[in-house]
């Protein structure tokens, strides 16, 4: 069961619908029971860093969530703000991040391009794996953000976006992956990404995922 963490940080319906179209079992929840049974967890998010952190830490199931990700190594995917919340800190607020990945969240600088960084961007992958498979020459995804992630360990950078800001589009460390773009708003590219992420962690089997 794939659990989409529901803490009021985003409209989770589009993520849920994409996963249902793929054919995997999915549940929108934040309960202890759902997290204990999860084979994969998705943390979507929009809004401010501090509000997001407080919402997650206020969960009755927060300790179970951390044990699932850090001890049981359940695959977790953070989307946009969800990606940033898994870092150690953010220029946007004063709350400490989850600290699940060795990275921090910093403000985008206007001198490098328009802020917020909004629109479709192509990706340049740093790793050759199933999640990096491209369709129609290059993958492109929809971005909208004013902060981005800096990984202390460059080996954790999975992809960069092309364009003025050239931000970390995705990182991956062990069972933890974060994406700055919105796959649920990226049409066929986002649909293909979800299938490849699921397949990489053994949560979905289909020859079309390659």
C-alpha positions as CSV (number, residue, x, y, z in Angstrom):
1,X,0.0,0.0,0.0
2,X,1.4,3.4,-1.0
3,X,0.4,6.0,1.6
4,X,0.2,9.7,0.6
5,X,0.7,11.6,3.8
6,X,-2.2,13.9,4.4
7,X,-1.4,16.9,6.7
8,X,-3.2,19.6,4.7
9,X,0.0,20.7,2.8
10,X,-1.3,20.1,-0.7
11,X,-4.2,18.9,-2.8
12,X,-3.3,15.2,-2.8
13,X,-6.0,14.2,-5.2
14,X,-3.9,14.5,-8.4
15,X,-1.1,12.4,-6.9
16,X,-3.7,9.8,-5.8
17,X,-5.3,9.7,-9.2
18,X,-2.0,9.2,-11.0
19,X,-1.1,6.3,-8.8
20,X,-4.6,4.7,-9.2
21,X,-4.2,4.9,-12.9
22,X,-0.9,3.1,-12.7
23,X,-2.7,0.3,-10.8
24,X,-1.1,0.3,-7.3
25,X,-3.0,0.4,-4.1
26,X,-2.9,3.8,-2.6
27,X,-4.4,5.5,0.5
28,X,-4.4,9.2,1.6
29,X,-3.9,9.1,5.3
30,X,-1.7,10.2,8.2
31,X,-2.8,7.5,10.7
32,X,-0.4,5.2,12.6
33,X,-2.1,2.2,11.2
34,X,-1.6,3.2,7.5
35,X,2.0,4.2,8.0
36,X,2.7,0.8,9.7
37,X,1.3,-1.0,6.7
38,X,2.9,1.3,4.1
39,X,5.2,-0.2,1.5
40,X,5.9,3.3,0.2
41,X,5.2,6.8,1.4
42,X,4.7,10.1,-0.5
43,X,5.0,13.5,1.2
44,X,3.5,16.2,-1.1
45,X,3.5,19.8,-0.1
46,X,3.0,23.4,-1.0
47,X,3.3,26.5,1.3
48,X,5.9,27.6,3.8
49,X,8.6,25.5,5.4
50,X,7.7,26.2,9.1
51,X,4.0,25.5,8.6
52,X,4.9,22.3,6.9
53,X,7.3,21.1,9.6
54,X,4.8,22.0,12.4
55,X,2.0,20.1,10.6
56,X,4.1,17.0,10.2
57,X,5.5,17.1,13.8
58,X,2.0,17.6,15.2
59,X,1.0,14.2,13.8
60,X,0.2,11.5,16.4
61,X,2.0,9.1,14.1
62,X,5.2,11.2,13.6
63,X,7.4,8.8,15.6
64,X,6.0,5.9,13.6
65,X,6.7,7.8,10.3
66,X,10.4,8.4,11.3
67,X,10.8,4.8,12.3
68,X,9.3,3.7,9.0
69,X,11.7,5.8,6.9
70,X,14.8,5.6,9.0
71,X,14.6,2.2,10.6
72,X,12.4,0.1,8.3
73,X,13.8,1.8,5.2
74,X,10.3,2.2,3.6
75,X,10.8,4.1,0.3
76,X,9.7,7.8,0.7
77,X,9.2,10.4,-2.0
78,X,9.0,14.1,-1.1
79,X,7.4,16.4,-3.7
80,X,8.3,20.1,-3.8
81,X,7.9,21.4,-0.2
82,X,7.9,17.7,0.8
83,X,11.4,17.4,-0.7
84,X,12.5,20.5,1.3
85,X,11.1,19.3,4.6
86,X,13.4,16.3,4.5
87,X,16.5,18.5,4.6
88,X,18.0,19.9,7.8
89,X,16.9,23.5,7.6
90,X,15.5,26.3,5.3
91,X,16.2,30.0,4.7
92,X,12.4,30.4,4.7
93,X,11.9,29.7,8.4
94,X,13.3,28.9,11.8
95,X,12.1,25.3,12.3
96,X,14.5,22.5,12.0
97,X,13.8,20.1,9.1
98,X,13.3,16.4,9.3
99,X,17.0,16.0,8.6
100,X,16.6,12.7,6.7
101,X,19.0,13.8,4.0
102,X,22.3,15.7,4.3
103,X,21.0,18.9,2.6
104,X,19.6,22.3,3.3
105,X,17.0,24.5,1.6
106,X,18.1,28.0,0.4
107,X,16.4,31.0,-1.2
108,X,16.6,31.4,-5.0
109,X,18.5,34.5,-6.1
110,X,16.7,36.9,-8.5
111,X,20.0,37.7,-10.3
112,X,20.0,34.1,-11.7
113,X,16.5,34.2,-13.0
114,X,12.9,35.1,-12.3
115,X,11.6,34.1,-8.8
116,X,9.5,32.1,-8.3
117,X,11.0,29.6,-10.8
118,X,7.9,28.6,-12.6
119,X,7.2,26.6,-15.7
120,X,8.4,23.5,-17.6
121,X,12.1,22.6,-17.3
122,X,14.1,19.8,-18.8
123,X,16.2,17.6,-16.6
124,X,19.9,16.5,-16.7
125,X,20.4,13.3,-14.8
126,X,23.5,12.6,-12.7
127,X,22.8,8.8,-12.5
128,X,22.0,6.2,-15.0
129,X,19.2,4.1,-13.5
130,X,15.6,3.2,-14.1
131,X,14.3,6.5,-12.5
132,X,16.5,8.4,-15.0
133,X,14.9,6.8,-18.1
134,X,13.9,9.4,-20.6
135,X,10.9,9.4,-23.0
136,X,10.9,11.4,-26.3
137,X,14.5,12.4,-25.9
138,X,14.3,14.3,-22.6
139,X,12.1,14.4,-19.6
140,X,10.5,17.8,-18.7
141,X,8.5,18.6,-15.6
142,X,6.6,21.5,-14.1
143,X,8.3,23.6,-11.4
144,X,7.0,26.4,-9.2
145,X,9.2,27.3,-6.2
146,X,11.1,30.1,-4.6
147,X,13.5,28.0,-2.6
148,X,15.7,25.1,-3.6
149,X,17.8,22.3,-2.1
150,X,21.6,22.2,-1.7
151,X,23.0,18.7,-1.1
152,X,26.1,18.6,1.1
153,X,27.0,15.3,-0.6
154,X,26.9,15.8,-4.3
155,X,26.6,12.1,-4.9
156,X,23.0,12.4,-3.6
157,X,22.0,14.7,-6.4
158,X,20.0,12.7,-8.8
159,X,19.1,15.3,-11.4
160,X,19.5,19.0,-12.2
161,X,17.0,21.2,-14.0
162,X,18.1,23.1,-17.1
163,X,17.6,26.8,-17.2
164,X,18.8,30.0,-15.4
165,X,18.4,28.6,-11.8
166,X,19.8,25.2,-12.6
167,X,18.5,23.8,-9.3
168,X,18.6,20.4,-7.8
169,X,15.6,18.8,-9.4
170,X,15.8,15.6,-7.5
171,X,18.0,13.9,-4.8
172,X,18.2,10.3,-3.7
173,X,19.8,8.8,-0.6
174,X,19.1,5.1,0.0
175,X,15.3,4.8,0.4
176,X,14.8,8.6,0.5
177,X,14.1,10.6,-2.7
178,X,12.9,14.2,-3.2
179,X,11.8,16.0,-6.3
180,X,11.5,19.8,-6.6
181,X,9.1,19.5,-9.6
182,X,5.5,18.4,-9.5
183,X,5.1,15.1,-11.2
184,X,1.3,15.2,-10.6
185,X,1.2,18.4,-12.8
186,X,3.6,17.1,-15.4
187,X,1.2,15.0,-17.5
188,X,2.7,12.0,-19.3
189,X,6.2,12.8,-17.9
190,X,4.9,12.8,-14.4
191,X,3.0,9.6,-15.0
192,X,6.1,7.9,-16.3
193,X,8.2,9.2,-13.4
194,X,5.8,7.7,-10.8
195,X,6.0,4.3,-12.5
196,X,9.8,4.4,-12.6
197,X,10.1,5.5,-9.0
198,X,7.8,2.7,-7.9
199,X,9.6,0.2,-10.1
200,X,13.0,1.2,-8.7
201,X,12.0,0.3,-5.2
202,X,10.2,-2.9,-6.3
203,X,6.7,-1.4,-5.7
204,X,5.5,-1.9,-9.3
205,X,6.4,-4.3,-12.0
206,X,5.7,-3.5,-15.6
207,X,7.9,-3.6,-18.7
208,X,6.6,-0.2,-19.6
209,X,8.4,1.3,-16.6
210,X,11.7,0.8,-18.3
